[in-house]
Amino acid sequence: MLGFQRRGDTFTVNPVIPKDWPGFKMRYRYERTDYHIAVENPNHCSRGVAFLELDGIALPTKTIVLRNDAESRQVRVVMGTKTPDAVDR
């Protein structure tokens, strides 16, 4: 449902949620690094990822490489089918 999937040293977030959910937040700890993940659902869709950011930087793919650097990382996932240029930031 929340769509978090880890594979080796990467992870993806591809949620399938009820359309009326505005989004959700979760935290994932990888060794010494915390990933604070905020999923937004501005278009009230039930699936699809339109846009992904890591620490305020748009990612070209929907995969995040895990780091063990004792930092706190911010992940923003915007659900939808629009292209990244069309998503409000």
C-alpha positions as CSV (number, residue, x, y, z in Angstrom):
1,M,0.0,0.0,0.0
2,L,2.7,2.6,1.0
3,G,4.9,1.3,-1.8
4,F,8.3,1.4,-0.1
5,Q,10.6,-1.2,-1.6
6,R,14.3,-1.6,-0.9
7,R,16.5,-3.4,-3.4
8,G,20.2,-3.7,-2.4
9,D,21.5,-0.2,-1.9
10,T,18.5,1.6,-3.4
11,F,14.8,2.1,-2.7
12,T,11.7,3.3,-4.4
13,V,8.4,4.6,-3.2
14,N,5.4,3.7,-5.5
15,P,2.2,4.0,-3.4
16,V,-1.2,2.6,-4.1
17,I,-3.5,4.5,-1.8
18,P,-7.2,5.6,-1.7
19,K,-7.9,8.6,-3.8
20,D,-9.1,10.7,-0.9
21,W,-5.8,10.4,1.0
22,P,-4.0,13.7,0.8
23,G,-0.7,11.9,1.3
24,F,1.3,10.4,4.2
25,K,4.7,10.5,5.8
26,M,7.1,7.8,6.9
27,R,10.6,7.4,8.2
28,Y,13.2,4.8,7.1
29,R,16.5,4.4,8.8
30,Y,19.4,2.9,6.8
31,E,22.4,2.2,9.1
32,R,23.1,5.7,10.5
33,T,21.1,7.7,8.0
34,D,17.4,8.7,8.4
35,Y,15.2,9.2,5.4
36,H,12.1,11.3,6.0
37,I,9.7,10.5,3.2
38,A,6.7,12.8,2.5
39,V,4.2,11.5,-0.1
40,E,1.8,14.2,-1.5
41,N,-1.3,13.4,-3.5
42,P,-2.5,16.8,-4.8
43,N,-4.5,15.4,-7.7
44,H,-6.3,12.7,-5.6
45,C,-5.1,9.8,-7.7
46,S,-4.6,6.3,-6.3
47,R,-1.3,5.4,-7.9
48,G,1.6,6.7,-10.0
49,V,4.6,8.9,-9.1
50,A,5.0,12.1,-11.1
51,F,7.9,13.6,-9.3
52,L,10.6,12.7,-6.8
53,E,13.0,14.9,-4.9
54,L,15.9,14.1,-2.5
55,D,17.0,17.0,-0.3
56,G,15.2,19.5,-2.5
57,I,16.8,18.3,-5.8
58,A,14.7,16.7,-8.5
59,L,15.8,13.2,-9.4
60,P,16.0,12.0,-13.0
61,T,14.8,8.5,-12.0
62,K,12.4,7.2,-9.4
63,T,15.2,5.3,-7.5
64,I,17.0,6.6,-4.5
65,V,20.5,5.4,-3.7
66,L,21.0,4.7,0.0
67,R,23.8,6.4,1.9
68,N,25.4,5.7,5.2
69,D,26.5,9.2,6.1
70,A,24.7,9.9,9.4
71,E,22.7,12.7,7.8
72,S,18.9,13.3,7.8
73,R,17.6,13.1,4.2
74,Q,14.3,14.6,3.0
75,V,12.5,12.7,0.3
76,R,9.5,14.3,-1.5
77,V,7.2,12.1,-3.6
78,V,4.4,13.7,-5.6
79,M,1.8,11.3,-6.9
80,G,0.2,11.6,-10.3
81,T,0.8,11.1,-14.0
82,K,2.0,14.6,-15.0
83,T,5.5,15.3,-16.2
84,P,7.9,16.8,-13.6
85,D,7.7,20.2,-15.3
86,A,3.9,20.4,-14.7
87,V,4.0,19.6,-11.0
88,D,3.8,22.5,-8.6
89,R,6.8,22.8,-6.3
